[in-house]
Amino acid sequence: MMEDSLRKAGQKIAFADIDRSTSFHLDHGNGMDAYGVGASLGCGAPALMSDGQLVFPYCYKTCQILDNGPLRFTAELTYGTTADGITEHRLISLDRGSHFNRMTVWYDDIEKPTALAAGIVLHGNDGLALGKNYVRYADPTDRPDLHQSQIYVATLFPNGVSKTKVLKGELNHAIGIVNHYTGAPYTYFFGSAWSLYDVGSEAQWQNVIDEFLANQRQPLTYNIVK
């Protein structure tokens, strides 16, 4: 990338100018991504667990776009086979106007029951809530002094989990755990909002979550009368 070339060449001013004008970590009027994640579940990724710890997949091997708008985007991803011979698949879709992506994950060749987790990375405990079927968090962004806003994130489990908890490690996570998981398709939802856009408070973010889960329990039905 041009920015990397300029930085390596020692042209710090030119690098900073381009970075300020193009970085998606800054708000240019269309929102931003200032939720620092690193090597983690980020906002809503799944992972198997071993000895109580998350086992992160490296990167997807193939990606197929199944829907490309305007009402829905859907992609199917397949990950490389692990040393244990396990292959992960993810089917992810996002409907227009929704805060939440739908995730269905499944695994080939799990030989014995294990634990499946999904959740969000934490940068503190302020703004954290663990519900029976959700985890939510208000992140202060990677530069609170600059952004002066919050990024709201959540992972929702309308099909239930064994428990929700904070998992401590190099990066702490709020997760939902499905025990005795054998690889069958499991569906949950993950998403986010921004305090400077359409969700202005933690209370409003909780209302968005509650309404979404209620709609999953009692979806809209209709009859066509001929």
C-alpha positions in Angstrom: 0.0 0.0 0.0 1.1 3.6 -0.6 1.0 4.4 3.1 3.3 1.5 3.9 5.7 2.6 1.2 5.8 6.1 2.5 6.3 5.0 6.1 9.1 2.7 5.2 10.7 5.5 3.2 10.7 7.7 6.2 8.2 10.2 4.7 6.2 10.5 7.9 4.3 13.7 7.0 3.0 12.3 3.7 2.2 9.0 5.4 0.2 10.8 8.2 -1.7 12.9 5.6 -2.9 9.9 3.6 -3.6 7.9 6.8 -5.8 10.7 8.2 -7.7 11.1 4.9 -8.3 7.4 4.3 -8.2 5.4 7.6 -11.4 3.6 8.5 -10.4 4.1 12.2 -11.3 7.8 11.8 -14.7 9.3 11.2 -14.9 10.9 7.7 -18.7 11.4 7.9 -19.8 7.8 7.2 -18.9 6.2 10.5 -15.7 4.3 11.5 -14.2 1.2 13.0 -12.4 2.1 16.2 -13.1 -1.2 18.1 -9.6 -2.6 18.5 -9.7 -6.4 18.4 -6.3 -7.9 17.5 -6.1 -11.7 17.6 -9.5 -12.3 19.3 -13.1 -13.2 18.6 -13.6 -9.5 17.7 -17.3 -8.8 17.4 -19.0 -12.2 17.3 -16.7 -14.8 15.8 -17.0 -18.4 16.9 -14.3 -20.7 18.2 -13.9 -24.2 19.6 -12.5 -24.5 23.1 -9.7 -26.7 24.5 -8.9 -27.0 28.2 -11.2 -24.0 28.8 -9.4 -21.7 26.3 -10.4 -20.5 22.8 -8.8 -22.1 19.8 -8.7 -19.5 17.0 -8.8 -20.6 13.4 -6.1 -18.9 11.2 -8.0 -17.6 8.2 -10.6 -18.7 5.8 -9.5 -20.8 2.8 -12.4 -20.2 0.5 -15.3 -17.7 0.3 -18.4 -17.9 -1.8 -20.9 -14.9 -2.1 -24.4 -16.3 -2.2 -26.4 -13.1 -2.0 -25.2 -9.7 -3.0 -28.0 -7.3 -2.0 -29.8 -5.0 -2.1 -31.9 -6.6 0.7 -29.4 -9.2 1.9 -25.7 -10.1 1.8 -24.7 -13.7 2.4 -21.3 -15.3 2.3 -20.1 -18.9 3.0 -16.6 -19.3 4.3 -14.6 -22.5 4.7 -11.5 -22.7 6.9 -8.4 -24.8 6.5 -8.3 -28.2 8.2 -6.7 -28.1 11.7 -4.0 -30.5 12.9 -6.9 -32.5 14.5 -8.5 -32.9 11.1 -11.4 -30.5 11.9 -12.8 -28.1 9.2 -14.8 -25.1 10.1 -17.6 -23.6 7.9 -19.4 -20.3 8.4 -22.5 -19.0 6.7 -22.9 -15.2 7.4 -25.8 -13.0 6.3 -26.8 -9.4 6.9 -30.2 -7.9 6.1 -30.6 -4.3 5.1 -31.3 -2.1 8.0 -30.4 -4.7 10.7 -27.8 -4.2 13.4 -27.2 -7.9 13.6 -25.6 -10.4 11.3 -26.8 -14.0 11.3 -24.1 -16.6 11.8 -24.4 -20.4 11.2 -21.3 -22.3 12.0 -20.6 -26.0 11.7 -17.5 -28.3 11.8 -16.6 -31.5 10.0 -14.9 -34.5 11.7 -15.2 -33.5 15.4 -14.4 -36.9 17.0 -15.7 -36.2 20.5 -18.0 -33.6 22.1 -16.3 -30.3 22.9 -17.3 -26.7 23.7 -18.2 -24.1 21.2 -18.0 -20.4 22.1 -18.8 -17.1 20.5 -18.6 -13.6 21.8 -16.9 -10.2 22.0 -13.5 -8.9 23.1 -13.3 -6.6 26.1 -11.2 -3.6 27.0 -12.6 -3.3 30.5 -15.7 -4.2 32.3 -17.6 -0.9 32.1 -20.6 -1.2 29.9 -20.6 -5.0 30.1 -23.8 -7.1 30.6 -24.1 -10.9 30.5 -27.6 -12.1 29.9 -29.0 -15.6 29.8 -28.9 -15.5 25.9 -26.7 -12.6 25.1 -23.5 -10.7 25.9 -23.3 -7.0 25.3 -20.6 -4.3 25.8 -20.1 -0.6 25.3 -16.5 -0.1 24.1 -14.8 3.2 24.6 -13.1 3.0 21.2 -9.4 2.7 20.7 -8.9 6.5 21.2 -11.5 7.8 23.7 -9.8 11.2 23.9 -10.2 11.5 20.1 -13.5 9.8 19.3 -15.5 10.8 22.3 -18.1 8.1 21.6 -18.9 4.4 22.3 -19.2 1.4 20.0 -21.9 -0.9 21.2 -21.3 -4.6 20.4 -23.3 -7.8 21.2 -23.6 -11.5 20.5 -27.1 -13.0 20.8 -28.0 -16.6 21.3 -31.8 -17.1 20.6 -31.2 -20.9 20.4 -29.7 -20.8 23.9 -26.3 -21.5 25.4 -25.1 -23.5 28.3 -23.8 -20.3 30.0 -22.4 -16.9 29.4 -19.2 -15.7 31.2 -16.2 -13.5 31.0 -13.2 -15.5 29.9 -9.9 -14.0 31.1 -6.7 -14.2 29.1 -4.3 -12.1 27.2 -7.4 -10.4 25.9 -10.6 -10.8 27.9 -13.8 -12.0 26.2 -17.5 -12.0 27.0 -18.7 -15.3 25.6 -21.6 -17.7 25.3 -20.6 -21.4 25.6 -22.4 -24.4 24.1 -21.2 -27.5 26.0 -21.1 -31.0 24.5 -21.0 -29.7 20.9 -20.5 -32.2 18.2 -20.3 -30.1 15.0 -23.9 -29.7 13.9 -24.9 -26.3 12.5 -25.5 -23.7 15.3 -27.0 -20.3 14.6 -26.6 -17.1 16.5 -26.4 -13.3 15.8 -23.7 -10.7 16.3 -23.7 -6.9 15.6 -22.9 -3.4 16.6 -24.0 0.2 16.8 -22.4 3.6 17.3 -23.4 6.2 19.9 -23.0 9.0 17.4 -25.5 7.4 15.0 -28.8 5.7 15.7 -28.2 4.2 19.2 -27.4 6.9 21.7 -27.0 5.0 25.0 -26.5 1.6 26.6 -30.1 1.5 27.6 -31.2 2.0 24.0 -28.7 -0.7 22.9 -30.3 -3.1 25.4 -33.8 -2.2 24.0 -32.5 -3.0 20.5 -31.2 -6.4 21.7 -34.4 -7.2 23.6 -36.6 -6.4 20.6 -34.5 -8.4 18.3 -34.6 -11.5 20.5 -38.3 -11.1 21.0 -38.8 -11.0 17.2 -36.7 -14.2 16.9 -38.9 -15.9 19.4 -42.1 -14.8 17.7 -41.3 -13.9 14.1 -43.7 -12.1 11.9 -46.1 -14.5 10.1 -48.5 -13.8 7.3 -51.2 -15.5 5.2 -51.7 -14.9 1.5 -55.4 -14.9 0.7 -56.2 -15.6 -2.9 
